[in-house]
Amino acid sequence: MLALLLSNEQTAYGQAESRWEAGGGAGGVGYLGDLNQRDMLSKEFNFSYHGFIRKYLGTGNFALRYNLQFGKFSGRDSHYPNRASRNLSIDTRFFENAFLIEWDYFDINPIYYRQYYGYQPVYTPYFFAGPAVVYTNPRPNFDLTYSPYTSILEGIEHDRNARYAHWHLAFAFGGGMKFDLSPSINLGMEASFRIAASDYLDGISRAGNPNRNDAYQLLSLTGTYRLGLKQRNIRRKWR
C-alpha cells in the first residue's frame, strides 16, 4: 500500500512537472502612438487575435509563455480639434512575438492538486511580463495637413524621408483572470500594454512627439486547452 501511494505521488509530481497548455484568443488592440493624445486609453480600437503555448515550471505558479499576436493599428488627428490643421493619420497591420513569464495568484493545476488532494480553486488572477518583438510596415498619410507651423512641416518632411527598421523591441506587461470550465479547458480575460523601444512603430516621430516612444494596449478573451491530462483520474476527484 505504501509503495502504491508513493508511486501515485511520484506520478502526480511527474505530470505536474510537464504541464503544457495551448490556446488562443481575440479582442481589441488600441494604438497609443503620436496621433493618440492620451497615454493610457486609445481613441481607436481594432480587432486583434493571438495564439500561445504555455509551459509551467515544476509544481509552482510560474509559467513561460510564447505569444504570437496579429492585428492593426490606426489613429488620426481628426479626433482632436486642436490637431485639425496637422491632420495626420495612420493605418497599419502588425504582428508580434512575445516571450512572457506568468505568475498565477492561485495554483489551479488540475494534474497534481486535484488528482492527489481532490481540491483546489478553479479560478485565479494572473500577471505577466516580458520582451516582445513587433513588426509594422507603416504608411502614414501626410498629404492632408494644412498646418501653418514650420516645426510641424519640417517634422513631416523629416518623417517622410526617415529610414527606420520595421522590427521593433517592446516590453509587455499585464494581467487577467482565468476560470476553469473542466480539468482540461479554461477561459480567461486579460489586459496588457506594450511599450516600444522606438518612436517609429507608426512611421511618425518628428511630426508628432519625438520625446515619447510608441505604445499600444490589448484587451482579449482567451481559451486554453491543457495537454496530456489523464482525464479519468482527475475527474474522479473534481470539485
BAFI-3210 file (N, C-alpha, C; in Angstrom, 3 decimals, decimal comma, padded with zeros to 6 digits):
// residues 239
n [1|2|3|4|5|6|7|8|9|10|11|12|13|14|15|16|17|18|19|20|21|22|23|24|25|26|27|28|29|30|31|32|33|34|35|36|37|38|39|40|41|42|43|44|45|46|47|48|49|50|51|52|53|54|55|56|57|58|59|60|61|62|63|64|65|66|67|68|69|70|71|72|73|74|75|76|77|78|79|80|81|82|83|84|85|86|87|88|89|90|91|92|93|94|95|96|97|98|99|100|101|102|103|104|105|106|107|108|109|110|111|112|113|114|115|116|117|118|119|120|121|122|123|124|125|126|127|128|129|130|131|132|133|134|135|136|137|138|139|140|141|142|143|144|145|146|147|148|149|150|151|152|153|154|155|156|157|158|159|160|161|162|163|164|165|166|167|168|169|170|171|172|173|174|175|176|177|178|179|180|181|182|183|184|185|186|187|188|189|190|191|192|193|194|195|196|197|198|199|200|201|202|203|204|205|206|207|208|209|210|211|212|213|214|215|216|217|218|219|220|221|222|223|224|225|226|227|228|229|230|231|232|233|234|235|236|237|238|239]
n.u [000,837|001,910|003,919|002,328|001,040|003,255|004,076|001,870|002,067|004,551|003,950|002,026|003,585|005,400|003,718|002,900|005,257|005,493|003,670|001,901|000,273|-001,994|-003,391|-005,579|-006,868|-009,049|-009,719|-009,365|-007,104|-005,492|-004,180|-001,453|000,209|001,906|-000,293|-002,292|-003,800|-003,857|-002,122|-002,886|-005,298|-006,643|-007,890|-008,838|-009,815|-009,005|-009,661|-008,007|-006,051|-004,719|-002,360|-001,023|001,477|002,053|004,194|004,367|006,413|007,702|006,060|005,022|003,622|004,476|004,963|006,203|005,546|004,905|003,793|001,937|000,859|-001,577|-002,780|-004,154|-003,086|-004,480|-004,927|-005,754|-005,478|-007,833|-009,590|-009,178|-009,793|-007,777|-005,766|-006,486|-005,469|-003,000|-003,631|-002,908|-002,774|-002,846|-002,594|-002,018|-001,031|000,095|002,348|003,294|005,782|005,956|007,617|006,920|006,806|004,701|002,673|000,581|-001,845|-003,369|-002,804|-003,937|-003,553|-004,666|-003,628|-001,890|-002,850|-005,654|-005,895|-004,411|-004,929|-007,586|-008,864|-008,902|-008,806|-010,805|-010,304|-008,205|-006,500|-003,965|-000,644|001,678|004,778|007,345|009,727|009,078|008,861|007,977|006,465|005,936|004,655|004,419|002,452|002,054|-000,292|000,530|-000,487|-002,718|-002,381|-002,661|-001,237|000,080|002,445|005,927|007,600|006,110|005,747|008,406|008,968|007,245|008,420|010,871|010,057|008,903|011,130|012,606|014,626|013,981|013,823|011,641|011,166|010,709|011,741|009,945|008,374|006,328|003,540|001,057|-002,159|-004,712|-007,643|-008,338|-010,613|-011,619|-013,338|-013,416|-011,337|-009,535|-009,945|-009,904|-011,222|-010,468|-009,761|-007,899|-005,790|-003,406|-000,330|001,947|005,074|007,055|010,505|010,996|010,139|009,001|007,050|004,666|005,540|005,812|007,429|009,140|007,227|005,329|005,488|008,602|009,871|008,668|008,203|006,419|003,406|001,054|-002,142|-003,795|-006,763|-008,280|-010,171|-009,660|-008,970|-007,986|-006,341|-005,427|-002,699|-002,179|-003,484|-004,629|-007,629|-009,634|-008,679|-008,469|-011,070|-012,436|-012,041|-012,903|-013,997]
n.v [-001,211|001,266|001,524|001,848|004,304|006,030|005,704|006,794|009,430|010,216|009,971|011,975|014,249|014,062|014,454|017,057|018,407|018,503|020,221|021,381|023,804|024,966|027,545|030,288|033,506|036,399|039,853|043,314|045,837|048,751|051,728|053,702|055,768|058,581|059,925|059,688|061,235|060,629|058,891|056,473|055,446|054,369|056,031|054,716|051,435|048,248|045,044|042,176|039,181|036,166|033,463|030,973|029,152|027,509|026,754|025,317|025,715|023,231|022,365|024,764|028,152|029,548|030,195|029,817|031,568|031,643|033,959|034,768|037,409|039,139|041,971|045,308|048,678|051,904|055,430|058,921|062,434|063,850|063,280|065,135|068,471|070,430|069,530|069,660|071,031|069,835|067,169|064,397|060,834|057,287|053,878|050,610|047,195|044,759|042,347|040,325|038,868|037,570|036,907|035,648|035,673|034,193|034,537|032,872|033,748|031,976|028,453|026,585|024,075|021,199|018,696|017,838|018,870|018,451|015,821|014,504|015,692|016,392|018,852|022,261|025,803|026,985|029,162|031,972|035,074|036,431|037,445|038,951|039,468|040,581|040,472|041,630|041,353|043,305|043,710|046,198|047,906|050,789|053,290|056,280|058,938|061,879|063,807|065,404|067,541|070,919|072,611|075,651|075,813|075,947|074,118|071,760|071,216|070,860|068,634|066,726|066,492|065,433|062,944|061,761|061,091|059,535|056,775|053,743|050,837|047,998|046,130|046,061|046,346|045,694|046,121|044,043|043,934|042,945|041,652|039,316|037,194|033,780|031,100|027,883|025,616|022,924|020,060|020,156|022,475|026,005|029,334|032,789|036,275|039,108|042,016|044,242|046,110|047,277|048,650|050,293|050,288|052,243|055,129|054,904|053,046|053,706|055,134|057,831|060,494|062,941|064,729|064,390|063,578|063,472|062,859|060,819|057,383|054,982|053,094|050,453|048,986|046,004|044,101|041,104|038,064|034,760|031,288|028,148|025,025|022,200|020,083|016,560|015,439|013,003|012,220|010,618|009,979|012,518|013,620|012,068|013,128|015,673|018,884]
n.w [000,000|000,874|-001,044|-003,309|-002,804|-002,757|-005,372|-006,756|-005,862|-006,922|-009,624|-009,868|-009,245|-011,385|-013,599|-013,054|-013,449|-016,154|-017,359|-019,944|-021,981|-024,511|-026,521|-027,476|-028,503|-028,810|-029,422|-028,806|-030,068|-029,090|-030,312|-029,184|-030,029|-031,634|-032,664|-030,873|-028,190|-025,499|-022,866|-021,689|-022,674|-025,656|-028,581|-030,754|-031,367|-032,741|-034,286|-032,967|-032,764|-031,255|-030,654|-028,442|-026,540|-023,459|-020,767|-017,704|-014,811|-013,088|-010,049|-009,327|-009,365|-011,536|-015,043|-018,401|-021,386|-024,821|-027,126|-029,971|-031,823|-033,795|-035,619|-036,090|-036,210|-035,818|-036,141|-035,833|-036,365|-036,593|-034,555|-032,602|-031,918|-031,560|-033,146|-035,723|-038,000|-038,460|-039,121|-039,598|-040,285|-039,572|-040,490|-040,101|-040,428|-038,000|-036,532|-033,737|-031,685|-028,516|-025,466|-022,533|-018,936|-016,628|-013,686|-011,533|-009,182|-007,555|-007,375|-009,915|-010,843|-012,285|-012,479|-010,440|-007,837|-007,877|-008,557|-006,617|-004,065|-004,331|-004,285|-005,258|-005,918|-008,697|-010,220|-010,974|-010,499|-012,656|-013,651|-015,921|-017,725|-020,003|-022,789|-026,155|-029,733|-032,355|-035,548|-037,961|-040,839|-041,546|-043,213|-043,022|-043,547|-044,831|-046,454|-046,135|-044,462|-043,365|-041,856|-040,492|-039,182|-039,004|-037,678|-037,584|-040,304|-041,086|-039,504|-040,655|-043,194|-042,455|-041,382|-043,620|-045,113|-043,456|-042,450|-041,069|-038,983|-039,530|-037,640|-034,178|-030,798|-027,771|-024,549|-022,706|-020,495|-018,112|-017,009|-015,865|-015,615|-015,002|-015,595|-014,795|-016,842|-017,039|-016,185|-018,332|-019,815|-019,820|-019,540|-020,113|-019,407|-020,343|-019,950|-021,306|-021,782|-024,267|-024,522|-026,698|-027,786|-029,544|-031,522|-033,943|-034,579|-035,765|-037,926|-037,556|-035,993|-035,585|-036,546|-034,695|-031,420|-030,571|-028,222|-026,877|-026,829|-028,898|-028,123|-027,315|-026,473|-025,313|-025,229|-024,391|-024,860|-023,843|-024,559|-023,272|-023,620|-021,839|-022,167|-022,471|-020,202|-017,801|-018,024|-016,745|-014,153|-013,004|-013,092|-011,299|-008,785|-009,011|-007,987]
ca.u [000,000|002,815|004,568|001,338|000,862|004,447|004,051|000,876|002,594|005,590|003,279|001,419|004,666|005,949|002,800|002,907|006,481|005,417|002,390|001,875|-001,035|-002,046|-004,649|-005,660|-007,862|-009,384|-010,166|-009,072|-005,816|-005,616|-002,945|-001,088|001,371|001,963|-001,580|-003,246|-003,468|-003,779|-001,111|-003,417|-006,514|-006,641|-009,095|-009,306|-009,521|-009,219|-009,678|-006,713|-006,167|-003,417|-002,220|000,080|001,767|002,474|004,857|004,526|007,714|007,563|004,741|004,741|002,640|005,119|004,953|006,748|004,523|005,212|002,535|002,001|-000,284|-001,807|-003,815|-003,997|-003,086|-004,966|-005,112|-005,893|-005,571|-009,183|-010,317|-008,869|-009,913|-006,535|-004,825|-007,194|-004,675|-001,942|-004,475|-002,207|-003,468|-002,036|-003,346|-001,020|-001,075|001,280|002,350|004,171|006,240|006,229|008,139|006,413|006,752|003,415|002,530|-000,795|-002,016|-003,715|-002,367|-005,112|-003,039|-005,589|-002,930|-001,375|-003,665|-006,981|-005,794|-003,822|-005,634|-009,011|-009,459|-008,115|-009,652|-010,963|-010,057|-007,074|-005,879|-002,591|000,105|002,751|005,657|008,428|010,072|008,336|009,380|006,791|006,718|004,955|005,063|003,501|002,383|001,255|-000,794|000,958|-000,893|-003,900|-002,067|-002,642|-000,690|000,933|003,614|007,137|008,139|005,346|006,053|009,752|008,870|006,645|009,429|011,857|009,474|008,720|012,412|013,322|014,877|013,840|013,572|010,248|011,120|010,926|011,661|008,948|008,216|004,921|003,143|-000,388|-002,743|-006,039|-008,327|-008,628|-011,684|-011,682|-014,625|-013,233|-009,912|-008,682|-010,278|-010,279|-011,440|-009,871|-009,760|-006,675|-005,497|-001,963|000,299|003,253|005,801|008,111|011,783|011,111|009,046|008,617|006,073|003,641|006,147|005,752|008,186|009,413|005,976|004,474|006,209|009,814|010,376|007,906|008,105|005,069|002,900|-000,301|-002,784|-004,543|-007,819|-008,541|-010,784|-008,782|-009,324|-006,779|-006,504|-004,299|-002,254|-001,664|-004,103|-005,317|-008,938|-010,422|-008,181|-008,733|-012,492|-012,938|-011,975|-013,230|-014,902]
ca.v [000,000|002,410|001,638|002,364|005,730|006,734|005,669|007,778|010,766|010,493|010,185|013,311|015,225|013,982|015,101|018,490|018,985|018,601|020,863|022,177|024,285|025,688|028,277|031,459|034,474|037,503|041,049|044,584|046,486|050,203|052,440|054,759|056,457|060,037|060,504|059,492|062,302|060,121|057,863|055,237|054,971|054,617|056,586|053,760|050,019|047,376|043,614|041,524|037,794|035,617|032,082|030,854|027,918|027,818|025,667|025,579|025,354|022,356|022,335|026,097|029,029|030,279|029,551|030,528|031,636|032,261|034,525|035,310|038,324|039,824|042,990|046,534|049,971|053,069|056,651|060,101|063,731|064,419|063,079|066,199|069,787|071,205|068,963|069,594|071,515|068,859|066,238|063,174|059,585|056,073|052,621|049,608|045,868|044,400|041,086|040,415|037,701|037,944|035,831|036,136|034,848|034,388|034,119|032,690|034,023|030,655|027,317|025,853|022,880|020,079|017,421|017,410|019,156|017,853|014,371|013,944|016,187|016,430|020,181|023,461|026,812|026,824|030,444|032,707|036,213|036,164|038,610|038,540|040,496|040,030|041,182|041,339|041,889|043,626|044,138|047,075|048,497|051,933|054,242|057,406|059,867|063,251|064,653|066,231|068,590|072,317|073,331|076,798|075,835|075,477|072,957|070,582|070,955|070,287|067,294|065,862|066,240|064,525|061,605|061,211|060,605|058,792|055,340|053,094|049,396|047,561|045,297|046,892|045,733|046,277|045,457|043,714|043,628|042,975|040,663|038,863|036,228|032,503|030,313|026,516|025,008|021,494|019,851|020,393|023,717|027,202|030,587|033,909|037,613|039,777|043,351|044,444|047,204|047,089|049,908|050,040|050,976|053,047|056,067|054,758|051,983|054,264|055,900|059,264|060,848|064,388|065,461|064,173|063,843|062,642|062,575|059,719|056,209|054,490|052,016|050,004|048,203|044,849|043,512|039,821|036,883|033,650|029,913|027,337|023,567|021,559|018,942|015,366|015,089|011,721|012,762|009,768|010,117|013,865|013,851|011,310|013,961|017,058|019,579]
ca.w [000,000|000,923|-002,360|-004,255|-002,534|-003,232|-006,838|-007,203|-005,598|-007,899|-010,916|-009,841|-009,384|-012,735|-014,519|-012,793|-013,979|-017,617|-017,648|-021,168|-022,396|-025,783|-026,608|-028,334|-028,069|-029,705|-028,713|-029,451|-029,849|-029,130|-030,662|-028,234|-030,598|-031,735|-033,047|-029,778|-027,246|-024,128|-022,666|-021,120|-023,325|-027,093|-029,202|-031,771|-031,161|-033,892|-033,964|-032,828|-032,326|-030,897|-030,236|-027,494|-025,823|-022,090|-020,063|-016,275|-014,276|-011,930|-009,397|-008,827|-010,004|-012,626|-016,351|-019,558|-022,449|-026,112|-027,626|-031,336|-031,902|-035,075|-035,521|-036,882|-035,531|-036,563|-035,372|-036,694|-035,695|-036,704|-033,306|-031,661|-032,569|-031,526|-034,117|-037,005|-039,134|-038,764|-039,889|-039,991|-039,969|-039,700|-040,547|-040,451|-039,811|-037,222|-035,806|-032,582|-030,938|-027,132|-024,615|-021,258|-017,746|-015,966|-012,297|-011,085|-007,749|-007,019|-008,195|-010,414|-011,511|-012,080|-012,579|-009,137|-006,668|-007,925|-008,610|-005,398|-002,893|-004,624|-004,185|-005,495|-006,560|-010,145|-010,888|-010,414|-011,186|-013,068|-014,111|-016,826|-018,264|-020,790|-024,018|-027,383|-030,991|-033,152|-036,930|-038,608|-042,119|-041,543|-044,327|-042,532|-044,558|-044,553|-047,583|-045,849|-043,494|-043,799|-040,717|-040,836|-038,297|-039,655|-036,970|-037,997|-041,712|-041,121|-038,933|-041,671|-044,220|-041,866|-041,251|-044,967|-045,629|-042,415|-042,619|-039,766|-039,065|-039,382|-036,440|-033,004|-029,479|-026,884|-023,260|-022,479|-019,124|-017,945|-016,117|-016,234|-014,767|-015,649|-014,984|-015,316|-017,198|-016,842|-015,939|-019,489|-020,528|-019,065|-020,249|-019,410|-019,998|-019,938|-020,460|-021,249|-022,516|-024,890|-024,667|-027,677|-027,633|-030,760|-031,791|-035,350|-034,790|-036,644|-039,001|-037,224|-034,797|-035,507|-036,780|-033,534|-030,176|-030,653|-026,876|-026,273|-027,697|-029,172|-027,287|-027,644|-025,419|-025,795|-024,414|-025,051|-024,263|-024,188|-024,267|-023,088|-023,524|-021,169|-022,951|-021,834|-018,923|-017,640|-017,669|-015,856|-012,793|-012,484|-012,925|-010,182|-007,603|-009,413|-007,070]
c.u [000,872|003,498|003,614|001,125|002,052|004,498|003,073|001,393|003,661|005,001|002,680|002,467|005,213|005,064|002,830|004,135|006,455|004,081|002,527|000,444|-000,907|-003,382|-004,568|-006,723|-008,081|-009,884|-009,832|-007,688|-006,012|-004,259|-002,705|000,152|001,194|000,624|-002,658|-002,857|-003,290|-002,767|-001,707|-004,634|-006,508|-007,972|-009,676|-008,856|-009,841|-009,143|-008,254|-006,938|-004,779|-003,519|-001,023|000,280|002,347|003,073|005,040|005,849|007,524|006,161|004,311|003,708|003,217|005,085|005,668|005,713|005,106|003,890|002,760|000,721|-000,348|-002,886|-003,498|-004,010|-003,760|-005,140|-005,169|-006,035|-006,989|-010,040|-010,195|-008,922|-008,607|-005,471|-005,401|-006,315|-003,515|-002,523|-003,725|-003,053|-002,539|-002,944|-002,356|-001,276|000,193|001,201|003,488|004,524|006,586|006,653|007,916|006,647|005,473|003,475|001,051|-000,880|-002,404|-003,130|-003,608|-004,686|-003,979|-004,875|-002,485|-002,405|-005,035|-006,933|-005,344|-004,585|-007,153|-009,640|-008,440|-009,034|-009,684|-010,868|-008,811|-006,832|-004,469|-001,973|001,264|003,566|006,743|008,682|009,207|009,081|008,183|007,202|005,585|005,528|004,198|003,592|001,513|000,869|-000,436|000,320|-002,035|-003,628|-002,168|-002,144|000,191|002,249|004,826|007,678|007,421|005,668|007,453|009,756|008,269|007,661|010,483|011,310|009,207|009,993|013,178|013,493|014,844|013,504|012,079|010,072|011,506|010,857|010,595|008,946|006,732|004,674|001,619|-000,864|-004,127|-006,621|-008,621|-009,707|-011,681|-013,120|-014,596|-011,761|-009,023|-008,896|-010,507|-010,446|-010,838|-010,112|-008,541|-006,554|-003,998|-001,549|001,589|003,870|007,010|009,381|012,043|009,929|008,559|007,744|005,013|004,212|006,165|006,552|008,340|008,157|005,007|005,191|007,456|010,390|009,638|007,807|006,668|004,701|001,552|-000,824|-003,652|-005,568|-008,265|-009,378|-009,973|-009,412|-008,072|-007,152|-005,260|-003,958|-001,850|-002,268|-004,673|-006,718|-009,670|-009,984|-008,535|-010,214|-013,094|-012,967|-012,262|-014,246|-015,616]
c.v [001,261|002,631|002,226|003,854|006,539|006,798|006,690|009,195|011,145|010,748|011,573|014,390|015,237|014,655|016,615|019,153|019,116|019,189|021,782|022,583|024,997|026,402|029,449|032,392|035,555|038,669|042,293|045,084|047,986|050,868|053,592|055,518|057,960|060,691|060,268|060,437|061,803|058,993|056,509|054,680|055,364|055,208|055,619|052,349|049,250|045,920|043,063|040,090|037,224|034,129|031,978|029,411|028,314|026,578|026,062|025,026|024,536|022,374|023,716|026,854|029,770|029,465|030,434|030,471|032,305|032,677|035,142|036,100|038,977|040,880|044,188|047,745|051,008|054,243|057,835|061,358|064,289|064,174|064,274|067,563|070,574|070,654|068,943|070,019|070,567|067,697|065,009|061,955|058,407|054,858|051,542|048,292|045,643|042,933|041,100|039,034|038,162|036,712|036,250|035,146|035,212|033,899|034,055|032,954|032,748|029,592|026,542|024,643|021,693|018,740|016,940|017,625|018,501|016,334|013,803|014,374|016,259|017,796|021,252|024,496|026,652|028,162|031,054|033,993|035,812|037,425|038,128|039,741|039,813|040,825|040,748|041,940|042,085|044,162|045,053|047,550|049,736|052,772|055,424|058,349|061,294|064,259|065,609|067,350|069,976|073,202|074,498|076,796|075,193|074,207|071,674|070,224|070,352|068,869|066,302|065,512|065,263|063,103|060,958|060,521|059,745|057,326|054,706|051,621|049,116|046,634|046,156|046,050|046,450|045,507|045,278|043,468|043,741|041,913|040,277|037,917|034,979|031,775|028,924|026,114|023,512|021,285|020,220|021,749|024,848|028,386|031,714|035,223|038,335|041,138|043,586|045,667|046,701|048,468|049,646|050,806|051,887|054,002|055,947|053,534|052,430|055,077|057,393|059,500|062,362|065,225|065,309|064,582|062,964|062,268|061,428|058,569|055,760|053,346|051,565|049,138|047,109|044,419|042,236|038,896|035,685|032,307|029,063|025,862|022,982|020,259|017,780|014,990|013,675|012,031|011,916|009,948|011,470|014,035|013,099|012,149|015,433|017,641|020,697]
c.w [000,000|-000,422|-003,383|-004,060|-003,023|-004,741|-007,380|-007,008|-006,610|-009,274|-010,985|-009,987|-010,794|-013,746|-014,326|-013,392|-015,494|-018,040|-018,869|-021,474|-023,742|-025,867|-027,551|-027,821|-029,098|-028,870|-029,502|-029,124|-030,022|-029,334|-029,681|-028,723|-030,674|-032,066|-032,002|-028,649|-025,812|-024,033|-022,301|-021,837|-024,796|-027,553|-030,231|-031,403|-032,435|-033,449|-033,922|-032,371|-032,076|-030,595|-029,305|-027,056|-024,471|-021,450|-018,602|-015,782|-013,004|-011,375|-008,934|-009,639|-011,198|-013,921|-017,359|-020,677|-023,685|-026,739|-029,003|-031,583|-033,278|-034,880|-036,396|-035,955|-036,418|-035,606|-036,308|-035,851|-035,683|-035,466|-032,364|-032,357|-032,595|-032,471|-035,530|-038,177|-039,460|-039,556|-040,429|-039,631|-040,240|-039,681|-040,998|-039,740|-038,986|-036,828|-034,806|-032,052|-029,527|-026,340|-023,168|-020,130|-016,994|-014,520|-011,944|-009,586|-006,997|-007,943|-008,629|-011,239|-011,274|-012,008|-011,201|-008,027|-006,717|-007,962|-007,261|-004,142|-003,097|-004,512|-004,544|-006,146|-008,079|-010,882|-010,269|-011,185|-011,604|-013,648|-014,979|-017,284|-019,080|-022,052|-025,198|-028,562|-031,907|-034,523|-037,389|-039,935|-042,342|-042,811|-043,879|-043,669|-044,134|-045,508|-047,261|-044,858|-044,135|-042,649|-041,164|-040,069|-038,983|-038,999|-037,379|-039,439|-041,862|-040,557|-039,916|-042,747|-043,705|-041,820|-042,610|-045,451|-044,627|-042,803|-041,238|-039,974|-038,941|-038,185|-035,242|-031,734|-028,648|-025,570|-022,996|-021,000|-019,009|-016,976|-016,580|-015,204|-015,580|-014,850|-015,605|-015,623|-016,975|-016,510|-017,119|-020,156|-019,540|-020,001|-019,437|-020,102|-019,472|-020,599|-020,313|-022,046|-023,138|-025,066|-025,553|-027,322|-028,824|-030,855|-033,228|-035,597|-035,807|-037,791|-038,763|-035,955|-034,693|-035,738|-035,616|-032,264|-030,142|-029,295|-026,191|-027,268|-027,849|-028,228|-027,837|-026,515|-026,038|-024,762|-025,100|-024,183|-024,740|-023,855|-024,240|-022,989|-022,894|-021,881|-022,046|-020,508|-018,951|-017,095|-016,623|-014,405|-012,196|-012,195|-011,731|-008,909|-007,918|-008,456|-007,802]
res [m|l|a|l|l|l|s|n|e|q|t|a|y|g|q|a|e|s|r|w|e|a|g|g|g|a|g|g|v|g|y|l|g|d|l|n|q|r|d|m|l|s|k|e|f|n|f|s|y|h|g|f|i|r|k|y|l|g|t|g|n|f|a|l|r|y|n|l|q|f|g|k|f|s|g|r|d|s|h|y|p|n|r|a|s|r|n|l|s|i|d|t|r|f|f|e|n|a|f|l|i|e|w|d|y|f|d|i|n|p|i|y|y|r|q|y|y|g|y|q|p|v|y|t|p|y|f|f|a|g|p|a|v|v|y|t|n|p|r|p|n|f|d|l|t|y|s|p|y|t|s|i|l|e|g|i|e|h|d|r|n|a|r|y|a|h|w|h|l|a|f|a|f|g|g|g|m|k|f|d|l|s|p|s|i|n|l|g|m|e|a|s|f|r|i|a|a|s|d|y|l|d|g|i|s|r|a|g|n|p|n|r|n|d|a|y|q|l|l|s|l|t|g|t|y|r|l|g|l|k|q|r|n|i|r|r|k|w|r]
***
